[in-house]
């Protein structure tokens, strides 16, 4: 059984929220910032 687009976007939003929470504590982590950018672009591409 596959995942719907809405379910996929929900998972991406959940991960993005957690990455944002970590970035509030560890502001200078470039790898996390790059991950955040990729996740955000995945959401924007899906709309």
ChimeraX attribute file (.defattr): number of C-alpha atoms within 10 A of each C-alpha:
attribute: neighborCount
match mode: 1-to-1
recipient: residues
	/A:1	3
	/A:2	6
	/A:3	8
	/A:4	9
	/A:5	11
	/A:6	10
	/A:7	11
	/A:8	14
	/A:9	18
	/A:10	13
	/A:11	12
	/A:12	16
	/A:13	16
	/A:14	12
	/A:15	15
	/A:16	19
	/A:17	13
	/A:18	12
	/A:19	16
	/A:20	16
	/A:21	11
	/A:22	13
	/A:23	16
	/A:24	9
	/A:25	9
	/A:26	11
	/A:27	11
	/A:28	10
	/A:29	11
	/A:30	11
	/A:31	9
	/A:32	16
	/A:33	15
	/A:34	11
	/A:35	14
	/A:36	19
	/A:37	12
	/A:38	13
	/A:39	18
	/A:40	14
	/A:41	11
	/A:42	14
	/A:43	15
	/A:44	10
	/A:45	8
	/A:46	10
	/A:47	7
